Amino acid sequence: MAKKLTVLGVITARGGSKGVSRKNLHELLGKPLIAYTIAAAQESSLLTTCIVSTDDEEIATIARSLGADVPFMRPAELATEESRSLDVMRHALDWMQEHRDASFDYAMILQPTSPLRTAADIDACIRIAAESDADSVMSMVEIPDFAVQKLKQIHEGRILPLLKEEGAQSASRAEAAPVYKRNTAIYLTKASLIHAGDLFGTNSRAYVMPLERSLDINHPVDLALAEFWVKRQKTCHFE
């Protein structure tokens, strides 16, 4: 690795949720969902420090029982549906500076809703940042069987192109370059940019994760998929 970085990992786990009630504590194969992210952070060899930011006493208690560092309770105004991740991260960085005299080069958002993300994924993002001096490194996943021409809008029941005409037949994936989206598993950003209110910067680098580790739990069906993949990972090795 080109440069040794100091990185604060922040497991963001507020008590409220819309799609799945109390989802950060929802049981997944006998363990609360947050346990998977705590374990991945603990196994990372490149995270300098990792903390849990929560407004919920039960989440804090369970996180501590799993060996996580929960140094504060998140203010209520930073734990609403409208709260911004940037503000949550700025609060964590400020608290660590004020109460532990600890400053960091980068900060990493680790959401408990990505239980299939591994320590290797975390460390790979940090290595990319160290080697490229990136403003940010984001975990991405390729959108399968997708072409921009397939994006549509519906106007008075009629299908219309959103960006580009599809032609006389369904657009082939082979006709377009691969398309990716952020999978929400890892957001790594320079601390200075977070303080400036910017999560991405101008030099944002990609770390591509496979589909089987990119699940983001927002709905009950996602929990069933997570259970399938966790069981599968115990018997299979994915590159």
N, C-alpha and C positions, 0 to 999 in steps of 0.2 A: 504494500500500500504506500502510495507516494507521501502521505502526510498523516500524522496522528491527529485525529479530530476529537474534540470533546462534544458528546451528543447526549442531550436530555431526551429520553423517551417518556412520553406522557400517554398513559392509558386513559382515554376519555370515556367515563362511564357514569352518565347521569342516571337518576332513578326513573325518570319518565320515559315513555316511548309510545308511539302510535300504533304501528303495525302489529307488534307482539308485546303484550303487557309484561313489564318487568323483564324484558328480554335479556338484559345483561346478566341476570341470575337464572335464566331459564336453563333447566337441566339438559345437558347433551351427553348421553351415554354415561350418566352417573356423576357428572361434574358440572358446576355452573359454567355458563358460556364464557364468563370472564377468565376462568381458570386457564383456558387455552392460550389466550394472549399473554397472561402473566407468565406462563411456562415458557413461551417463545422468547419473551424479553429476558427472562432469567438465564436462558441458554445462550443468548447472544454473547459473543466475545468482544464486540466493538461498541456496544452501548456503554457510555460512561456511567450513567445513572438512569433509573427508570422509576417513575412514580405513578400513582393512580390519582386522577382528579375526579372526584365525585361529590355530589351534594347529598348522597343517600347514606344514612348510617349503616344500614344492613349491608350494602355493597362494600362500604369501608371495612366493616367487621370481617366479612368473608374474604376480602382481598388480603387483609392482614393475616388471616389464618392460613392463607396460601403463601405467605412469605413476602407479600408485596409491601412497598413503602407507600403509605398514605399519609403524607405530612400535614395536610390541611383538609378542611371541608370546603368545597367550592361554593362561592357566594350564590345565593338563589338567583340573582339577576343574570348569572352566567349558566343557568341550568334550565332554560326554557326552550321551547321549540324554535324560537327565533334567535337564540344565542348563536354567535358566530364562533367557529373553531379558532379563528385568529385571536379573538378576545380571551378565550379559554387558555390558549397557549401563551399569550402575553402575560396573563395572570400567573401561570405556573413559572415562567421564567423570572418574573419580578419577585415572586415569593422565594424562589431558590436563591436569588441574589441577596435579598434583604435578610432572610432568616438563616441561610447557610453559607453566605458569602461565596456562592457558586455561580460562575458564569459559563456559558457554553458557546461553541462555534455554531452548532446546529441544534434544532429541536425536531423530534419525530412524533407525529400523531399515530397512535396505535389504537384502533377502535376494536372493542371486544366483539363486534359483529363480523369480524373476519377471523374465525377460529382456525382456519386452515393455513394461514400464514405461518412460516417457520422462522427459527432463529437464523437459518441460512439466508432467507429472504431479507431479513433485517440487515444482516451484515453485508450482503451484496449491495444494498442501497448505499450504505455508508462508504463502502469501497469506491463506488462510482463517484460519490461526492468528493472523496479524498483525491482521486486521480484526475478529476476534471475541474475542481473548484466550482462545481455547479451551484447556482443559486438554490436549486431544489432538485430533488430526485423523487419521482412519483412512480408507484407501482401501477402497471398497466396490464391489460389483458386484450388479446385480439378478439374482435367481435366475429364469431364464426358465420360463414355463409352470408356475407353482407356486401352489398354494393350501394354506393350513395344513391344510385338511380332508384333503388327500392323504397326510399323515403317518400311518403305521400302525405297529402292533406286531403281532408274530405270536406267538400263544400256543397251543401244542400243534397247530400247523398252521392255526389259524383266524386270519383277518385281523380285527384289532380297531382301533378308532380310537385314536390317541395323544392328540389334543387335542380333536377335535370330530368329530361324526358327519358323514359325507359325504352321506348321503341315498341315494336310489335310483339315482343315476347319478354318473359321475365329476364331481368338482367342476370348475367352469370357472374359469380364471385371471381372467376378467372379474368374477367374484363377489367377489374379494378385492383389498385394496390391495396394491401392489407390495411384495415382500419382498426384503431385501438381506442379504448377508453380507460380512464382511471378506474381501478377496481376497489378503491377506498381502503386497501389493506395497509398501505404505508404512505405517509406524507412526510418527507424530510426536507426541511427548509432552514436556510441560514437564520440564526437568531436575530441578526440585525434587520433582516427583511421582515420578520414577524413583528418586531417592534415598530417597523415603518408601515405596517398594515398590508403586507404583501405576502401571499402564501406561495407564489410561484416564481417571481422574478423574471428576468429575460432569458436566462440560461437554465432552462428546466430540462432535466435529463430523464430518460425513461428506463425503468427496470421492468421487463416483461415477465409476468408470471403465467404459468399454465392455467387453463380453465378450471382444472380440478382443485386449485388452491385459491381461486379468485372469488369464491362465494361470499356475498355480502348479505347478512341476514336482516331482512326487513319485514318479511311476511311468514306466517306459519309454515307454508310449503318449503321455505328456505331451511327451516329446522330439520325437516325430513331429508332434504338433500344433504345437509351437513352431516347428519347421522350416517348416511350412506358413504360419504367420502371419508369420514373419520375411520369408519370400519375398513374401508378399502385401503386407506393409507397404512393400516397396521399389517396388511398382507402384501402390499405392492410397493415398489419404489418408483417414483416418478422423477424424471430428469427435469 
